[in-house]
């Protein structure tokens, strides 16, 4: 399923566009992410731009989508959409919610198609799109800030854009130590300013850069997969323990200490304590694992079960959930705080298959980093870890429609390097600039 078949090389010149303009397009599309419209829910300008240029991309490069990886992802994506449509029709989901749910999936798939063809396996364009996301994120903070940006300017404002600048710099330097130190700096900065998950991902990237450069295997077998899993679990546990001790001792400040004590008070630890919405999603999925609860699923019953689950496991639930008047709970949108649980909750089990498949692809990609001739750059490791984290612990929607497809394209690019080396062919894409030797 995951093998790579070497396609005929197709260059941007065949689009009859100057190469510089195509590169500029890759950069400018994410830069416009701060421009937002209210049409079938929240739409961003990149959503529309990616769809607008898709016909041109399909006309010239559409055959590239028949490669095994994009073809498989799109097949699972279509199943997700069909499952969502059937669920909404069975449950008679209100049209406004139905339209937003179907649009979310459709825009995601179309954005992936455009980005896969536009980036065309070129490392330089992978970096340009990430740089565009960083610039667009800064513009969004100043011109279209989110709801929580004022109270948490780093985590919900400039934190992600600044981190992406660090990742770009770490990915273009030829000095291995410089790349590691840049990711360490990004990690420490995020932890100190209260963005724990992103800080942990940066630090994990910094630690794995030399590991994947030094530890090599000629073939990927089951013991190799276990080795990768053991390394990831051990390093992640070490970083989490280090953070917990620092936060508990007040080294990271009073706010971090208070937040840690609140979210770690329960029996399931810090990670689930900080993503309590998962409790509501799990309760709803258990009651209807096959059909799902429809687009933008709302049910005050599961909203209340979310609170009870938190109390049962020793966490403090949000105060507004415990108020006796259900009207104060808002629209009772069932929380999920996870790509995979959100899809399962709304579309049923079939809707979650695409995310299960992507987790498997990420695992195989990380294992491929141990191949003797492939030394992944910072952006490859960072995006692989970030995508896995988002699938498990981040809600899907809004700007994710043009961000997550990009992450998927990067993971596929990284996996392709291993695939082409195994069949004895030179990679079709430009090799990463980072030298980890």
Buried (B, 14 or more C-beta within 10 A) or exposed (E): EBEBEBEEEBEBEEBEBEEEEBBBBBBBBBBBBBBBEEEEBBBBBBBBBBBEBBEBBBEBBEEBBEBBBBEBBBEBBBBBBBBBBBBBEEBEBBEEBBBBBBBBBBBBBBBBBBBBBBBBBBBBBBBBBBBBBBBBBBBBBEEEBEEEBEEBBBBBBBBBBBBBBBBBBBBBBEEBEEBBBBBBBBBBBBBBBBBBBBBBBBBBBBBBBBBBBEBEBEEBEEEBBEBBEEBBEEBBEEBBEEBBEBBBEEEBEEEBBEBBEEBBEBEBEBBBBBBBBBBBBBBBBEEBEEBBBBBBBBBBEBBBBBBBBBBEBEBBBEEEBEEEEEEEBEEBBBBBBBBBBBBBBBBBBBBBBBBBBBBEBBBBBBBBBBBEEBBBBBBBBBBBBBBBBBBBBBBBBBBBBBBBBBBBBBBBBBBBBBBBBBEEEEBBBEEBEBBBE
